[in-house]
């Protein structure tokens, strides 16, 4: 009887913990005041994996891409002073750009090589948008909630629910998130973030976002599918062009180029 009572109490404690965790995750603001510990862990895992797959390069401060990043970051940090971004360069024909957590952005030469300076700024702004909007952290928290549910089920079934098992779940979820990318709604938010950021920038033209999407539109069907990784998770370029043009029209009608989220 005592064992049954103890098991029931333990089960209720685990259920309560899981419920509190999920409620906390659901109530978090989508915008990131600072990158979470989950993001920091995910970034380390993702960087290690990408370094194994590609020849990632760190760029010096005078490189064009880092100059663009510094210009855009100066604007973002007026509102989010604790957020700092870092670029990594992948020398490969793959068409892609990734936000992998903790301010880390990976850009692929297969895409960069066909972009103008304003279009590169739009791409960087888009990836920064994922970080500022807290997309990776939100996805991690949701999926970790599922992972905790799996641990709870293991406990009920009498299987091992050790911290090492939780870490394995976390690693698997991190890999899966990077492979699947962000949701289409999150991609839309990152696109519009980039539009707002470029509109507020004195160095870069918001038309760069249109140019970026038009380039992506032209790439469809003209490159081998295995290289077009960016198209696996993003909305179609046609859809993205439609809402991007609408947002630019709104900003021009307002006549206010102050960056505010």
PyMOL commands that set and color helices and strands:
alter all, ss='L'
color gray80, all
select helices_A, chain A and resi 2-27+37-53+64-76+109-112+117-132+135-157+163-180+184-200+207-219+225-227+229-232+237-254
alter helices_A, ss='H'
color red, helices_A
select strands_A, chain A and resi 56-58+86-90+97-101+104-108
alter strands_A, ss='S'
color yellow, strands_A
deselect
rebuild
show_as cartoon
